[in-house]
Amino acid sequence: MTVMRSARVEAARTALSSGDLAAAHRFAARVVEENADDAEGHFLLGIAQSNGGDIGAGLQQLKRAVALDPQGEYRAHLAKLFTLVRQDGEAAATLRDAEQAPPADALSRDTMGCVYARLGDHARALAHFAEAVRLEPRNTAYRYNLAVTLNFLGRVDEAERALETLILQAPGDARAHHLLASLRKQSPERNHVARLATARAAAEEPRDRLLLGYALAKELEDVGEPHKALEALCEANAEHRRTLPYHFQRDAALFDAIEAAWPLPAAASEAPEDAPIFIVGMPRTGTTLVDRILSSHPDVESAGELQAMALAVKRAAATRTPTVLDAETVHAAARTDMAEIGRNFLQRASHHRRDPSLRFTDKFPGNFQYLGFIARALPHARIVCLRRHPMDTVLSNFRNLFAVSSRYYDYSYDLLDIAAYYVRFDRMMGLWREALADRLIEVDYEQLVADQPGETRRILTHCGLDWADECLAFHANRAPVSTPSAAQVRQPIYSDSVARWKQHAEVLEPVRRFFQCAGIPIN
C-alpha cells in the first residue's frame, strides 16, 4: 500500500508539473480515497482543483492538508488561495505561520513572495524570491519576480543585473525586456533599442509583440526619437486593439449607471470615524506623485493602490456578475447600508497597512467611480482628484501599458477611445464637484509641477494635515513603489511631461477635434 501510495503521489506531482490537471486530480483523489488523513493527497488534490479554476474546492483541500500536516509548502499555497478569494488577513496569518519553518522548494518560496507582493509587503517578498532563484537559478519566472521586487524597492541596479541575466538565459523574454526598459531613462550612449527591435521582429506571440512594442517606444522616446516612438506605439496598440471585443458603449453604460444611482442613501448605521485619503483621477495624471508627497508626511502612510472599496461595494451588492463593477452591481449596492461598506473597506485596507496610528492613502485612480459610495460610507474621508491637460492625459494613457488582462483598461489602446473615456470622466467629476463640495479637491498636475510648495500646502490643508518639510522631499521617500511611475517619483519634480502632446499635434489632431465637439477646452 505504501509503495502504491508513493507512486500515485509522484504521478500526481509529475502531472501537475506538466500541466495535466485531469491526471493530477485522478491520482491525488485515489490517495485521499484510500486514506482520508493523507495530508499530501489533500494538498495535491487542492492544487489540481484550484489550478483548474475551482478555487473554493482547492481551498478546502489545502485547509485540510495544513490541519493534518502544517508544513511550509502546504501553508505557502494555502496563503495564495486565500488571496485569490480576497481573504488577505488569512493569507497574511498563514504566511507568518509558514515562515516558522519555510518550505525547502523553490516553487513554494516563489509563491510566498507572490503572496507578500499581493499584500503590498515587497520588503518581505524579496527574501523569498531571492531564495527561489538561489534554489532554481535557471527558472526565468522566479528571476523576473525578483527583478520586479528589486525595482519596487528602488534597488534599480540589482534589478537591471537580474534582468540581464534573465535575458541571457531567454533572449526572447518579452516581460524582461519591457521591465528593463522601464527601470531608468535610457540615453543615446546606453540603451537597448537595437536589441528590442530585433526581439520584436522575431516575436510571434501577440502579447510578446505588445510588450516589446511598448518597450521599444519607451526607449526611442528616451533617446530623443519621439516621432519614431509614437509610430512604434501606434503599431503595437493597433495590433492589440484589433484583438479586443471592446466598444466604448460598455464603459458609457457604467458611467450612466453611477450617475443615475446618485444620490445614494445615507448610512443606515453608525458610519466609521476613520479619515482615509483617496487619491483618484485618470491613470498617469500624477496620482503616484501626490501619494508620495502625502505619504512623506510623518502622520501618513500609503496603503498603495487598493481594491478594497471595489470589493466592499461588490460584497454589499452580492451580485454574481463577472466584473467587479457594472451597472447591476452599482444599483444593488446602492440599496445597502453605506456604513457597512465603510467598515468592510477599512477591514480590507488594514491588511495593507503598517502603522494603524497613522492616516493612510488609497491611490487607486479608478476610485473616482466610487466617490458616491466613499462619501456616504466614510463621511470623514478626504478626496484628492488629479487633473491633467486633456491632450496629455490621452497621450499618457496611450503610452502606458496597463494590466493587459484587465478589461478595465481596454479603452487605452486607441486614442479616440481614450478621448471618449476622458469626456465621461470629466462629466463625472463635474457631478462629484457639485455633490461633494469641500470633501473633494482637484489638483492640476501642471500647477503642481509649476508650484510644488504652494500646491503641497493646499493639499495638506485640505486633508487636515499640518505642514511638513518632508513632503517637498518626496523623492527621498524610501517606501516601495509598485506602479509604472516608480522611476519618476524617485527624482524631484520635473517638467518634461508637461505639454508633451504638442510634439505629436498632427497625430493627435483627431483627438483635438473630438474634444472640441465635446466641449472640452484645449488651451
PyMOL commands that set and color helices and strands:
alter all, ss='L'
color gray80, all
select helices_A, chain A and resi 2-18+21-34+39-51+55-68+72-84+88-98+106-118+122-135+140-152+156-169+174-182+193-202+206-222+226-241+248-261+287-295+308-317+327-333+338-352+365-377+390-399+407-413+415-439+445-450+452-462+469-476+488-490+500-504+509-518
alter helices_A, ss='H'
color red, helices_A
select strands_A, chain A and resi 277-281+300-302+359-362+382-387+440-444
alter strands_A, ss='S'
color yellow, strands_A
deselect
rebuild
show_as cartoon
